[in-house]
Structures are given as C-alpha cells and as structure tokens.
Amino acid sequence: MALHWDLSKIQDYETLCWIKEEEGSTLNPITECLIWASIMVDLDSIKDLKEWMWRLHFLGKKAELVYDGNDYRTFTEDEVKAHMGLTTNVGTKTRHQFVQRWVKILKADCDMKTRHLK
C-alpha cells in the first residue's frame, strides 16, 4: 500500500514543509522523515504531541531518522510540534498494540543475533 500524506492542516505548511529552489520546491527533510516515521509510531496524524513523543522515546535509537550532517538523531519536540496537523493513511494503533508489535520485532532481532551462542 502506498503512503499518502496531507500537509494542508499544518500551520504555515508552505514555508515549514517546503524548501523553495530555483526549479520549484522540495520537501523539507524533517517533514519527509516525520511522514515516514508515522509508520514506525503507528499513528495516522500528529495531533497528540505527548503520544508521538512517548512512542519516539519508546523506540529510542530505532527512531533516530534525522541526519544532521554528522550523525543520526531523533526528532526534537519542537520539530514534531511544528508539524501538528500532518496526516497520513497509516493505520493508527493503540499504545498497547504499538508496544506489542515492537516487542515482537525486538524479540525476533535478539533471537536472531544470539542464535549462534550455546
């Protein structure tokens, strides 16, 4: 399924989400990363800042999607807050479903990385 998104409900989205260039505009890298992060956090929109930040903190290093020129980092609270109103077609899951999904992923990862040990 393709990922669809809408920026029109973000305050000042024309200047926040788009970088003007000589031959048009490109999507702001923070905006693009937040769009894709919606899949990781299992939320269809940024309307509850606390829940977004909770899920990003839960994911820890797995949520380090922003490259700042030197290293990868996670989103700041201000970056997420500025994008309030972003919507996607990601299916929203409850916090319990989100945690269960990631525990299963992390368990499988740990099992794979330690299967050679006796």
C-alpha positions in Angstrom: 0.0 0.0 0.0 1.3 3.4 -0.9 1.9 6.0 1.8 -0.3 9.1 1.3 0.0 12.3 3.3 -1.5 15.7 3.6 0.3 18.8 5.0 -2.5 21.3 4.5 -3.6 21.4 8.2 -0.1 22.3 9.4 0.3 25.9 10.3 2.5 27.7 7.7 3.0 24.5 5.8 4.0 26.3 2.7 7.2 27.6 4.4 7.7 24.9 7.0 7.3 21.9 4.9 8.7 23.0 1.5 12.1 24.4 0.6 11.9 26.8 -2.4 14.5 26.2 -5.1 15.2 27.7 -8.5 13.2 25.0 -10.2 10.4 24.5 -7.8 10.2 23.2 -4.3 11.4 20.1 -2.4 10.0 18.6 0.7 11.7 19.6 3.9 13.8 16.6 5.1 12.3 16.9 8.7 8.8 16.8 7.2 9.6 13.8 5.0 11.2 11.9 7.9 8.1 12.6 10.1 5.8 11.3 7.3 7.8 8.0 7.2 8.1 7.9 11.0 4.3 7.7 11.2 4.7 4.1 10.0 7.1 3.4 12.9 4.9 5.0 15.6 1.6 3.6 14.2 -0.2 7.0 14.2 -2.0 8.4 11.3 -1.5 12.1 12.2 0.3 14.4 14.5 -2.5 15.7 16.8 -1.3 14.4 20.2 2.2 15.6 20.8 2.6 13.7 24.0 1.7 10.4 22.4 4.1 11.0 19.4 7.0 11.8 21.8 6.2 8.9 24.0 6.4 6.5 21.1 9.6 8.1 19.8 11.2 7.7 23.2 10.0 4.1 23.4 11.7 3.4 20.1 14.9 5.0 21.3 17.8 4.5 18.8 15.4 2.9 16.3 13.7 6.4 15.9 17.0 8.1 15.0 15.9 9.0 11.5 17.1 12.6 11.2 20.6 13.1 9.7 22.1 16.4 10.9 25.3 16.2 8.9 27.3 14.4 11.5 25.1 11.7 12.9 21.6 10.4 13.1 19.2 11.7 15.8 15.6 11.5 16.7 13.1 14.4 16.3 13.0 17.3 18.8 9.8 18.1 20.5 9.7 21.4 18.6 10.1 19.7 15.2 7.1 17.4 16.0 5.1 20.2 17.5 5.7 22.4 14.4 4.1 19.6 12.2 0.9 19.3 14.2 -1.8 18.7 11.6 0.3 16.3 9.4 -2.0 13.4 8.4 -1.2 10.1 6.6 -3.0 7.0 5.6 -1.1 4.9 8.3 -3.5 2.8 10.4 -3.5 4.2 14.0 -2.9 1.5 16.6 -3.4 1.8 20.4 -0.4 2.2 22.6 -0.8 -1.4 23.7 -0.8 -2.7 20.0 2.2 -0.5 19.2 4.2 -1.8 22.1 3.2 -5.4 21.4 4.3 -5.0 17.7 7.7 -3.6 18.7 8.4 -6.1 21.4 7.8 -8.9 18.9 10.2 -7.2 16.4 12.8 -6.7 19.1 12.5 -10.2 20.4 13.0 -11.6 16.9 16.0 -9.4 16.4 17.5 -10.5 19.7 16.8 -14.2 18.9 18.5 -13.8 15.5 21.6 -12.1 16.9 22.1 -14.7 19.7 21.1 -17.9 17.9 24.7 -18.9 17.3 25.5 -18.8 21.1 25.5 -22.0 23.1 
